[in-house]
Amino acid sequence: MHRNVFFISDGTGITAESFGQSLLAQFTGPEFRHVTLPYVDSVKKAAQALETINRSQSIDGTQPVLFMTVLNEEVSRMMHASGAYVIDLFQAFLPGLEQEFGQHPLYRAGQKRSTHSNSSYHRRIEAVQFALDNDDGCRIRHYDKADIILLGVSRSGKTPTCIYLGLQFGIFAANYPITEEDLEITTRLPGPLEPYHNKLFGLTIHPGRLAGIRHERKPNSRYASRQQCQHEVSSVEEIYRQENIPSVNSTDYSVEEIATRIMAMTGLERRMK
């Protein structure tokens, strides 16, 4: 069984997606097909969105689910009349907050992500650029500027986690891959990392999961073999134990969950200007 799920917004649609996907993750029965329709901010665009929604319903014969963050009243009325099961996030929460605060909402699309009103915007962009510039141990000389340095074997999730830490929290995160060559020499901490011990955080992963990820990149290679993955993971975990480096196992967690756990375990706070 599958259900079509639409995320509709008169802005980017990021809020509708994030909230909606968090709710859908609690249900394992249906197969959800996601469609995001951003910037539905006029009657004309709303009509086009309705055509897409109605077409999906006529083809599949199932009622679509619609997560919506729309402030335009006319567009909102059109979506509510679509025949879909509608979850209107703004209307669910804004009236209660309006009463609590004794203040009318701005009713301005995209307010949360405005680059003019959000002083953290440029910090987050700088943090993402830092993560890209300091990916895979490229520029160790910049580690003094890092808030955190992620360690781990290849394909354990370091790069996407660093980028997410920058984008979501404004954290300057670098990453250093502990390679097969490093582990052939010693199971001690690589020398270039010693001055930054207090910034280090380790990622580990189940060897079977790692082998599957590596196989997608280099099929039937030694790099992707279960034996090699087992050796690298056990060796890097030994380094974490010897050096008392905090770590998290990334196997069953999304990037968002990994980053949030890192923030909680290290006590790092959002770095916003």
Summary of the structure (lengths in Angstrom):
residues: 273
radius of gyration: 23.0
end to end distance: 47.5
largest distance: 67.1
contacts: 837
relative contact order: 0.11
helix: 53%
strand: 15%
